[in-house]
Amino acid sequence: MDVIKVATNYCNEKISEYPQLTDQIRGFYDLFRMEIEDDCCNWDNEWELLWQDVKDLIEEHNNEGADTPS
């Protein structure tokens, strides 16, 4: 499977799991697609950046409720 399909499937999966983060995940994906359209970049590196950005976003989202005192 090529990098674009992997990235697309990953983002769609995370959007399904976290619909409230759709806009942010799509923004990261759009940036990924813009970057790989430039032939000068490394696709694998751009995929790693996308994966890390989405992972960090989800972790931040999941920790928001944990920081609130009861």
Contacts in CASP RR format, 6 or more apart in sequence:
PFRMAT RR
TARGET T0000
AUTHOR 0000-0000-0000
METHOD contacts of the structure
MODEL  1
MDVIKVATNYCNEKISEYPQLTDQIRGFYDLFRMEIEDDCCNWDNEWELL
WQDVKDLIEEHNNEGADTPS
1 9 0 8 1.000
3 36 0 8 1.000
3 43 0 8 1.000
3 44 0 8 1.000
3 46 0 8 1.000
3 47 0 8 1.000
4 33 0 8 1.000
4 36 0 8 1.000
6 47 0 8 1.000
7 29 0 8 1.000
7 32 0 8 1.000
7 47 0 8 1.000
7 50 0 8 1.000
7 51 0 8 1.000
8 29 0 8 1.000
10 50 0 8 1.000
10 51 0 8 1.000
10 54 0 8 1.000
11 25 0 8 1.000
11 26 0 8 1.000
11 28 0 8 1.000
11 29 0 8 1.000
11 50 0 8 1.000
11 54 0 8 1.000
14 21 0 8 1.000
14 25 0 8 1.000
14 54 0 8 1.000
14 58 0 8 1.000
15 21 0 8 1.000
15 22 0 8 1.000
15 25 0 8 1.000
15 26 0 8 1.000
18 25 0 8 1.000
18 58 0 8 1.000
18 61 0 8 1.000
20 61 0 8 1.000
21 57 0 8 1.000
21 58 0 8 1.000
21 61 0 8 1.000
24 57 0 8 1.000
25 54 0 8 1.000
25 57 0 8 1.000
28 50 0 8 1.000
28 53 0 8 1.000
28 54 0 8 1.000
28 57 0 8 1.000
29 50 0 8 1.000
31 50 0 8 1.000
32 46 0 8 1.000
32 47 0 8 1.000
32 49 0 8 1.000
32 50 0 8 1.000
35 41 0 8 1.000
35 46 0 8 1.000
36 43 0 8 1.000
36 46 0 8 1.000
END
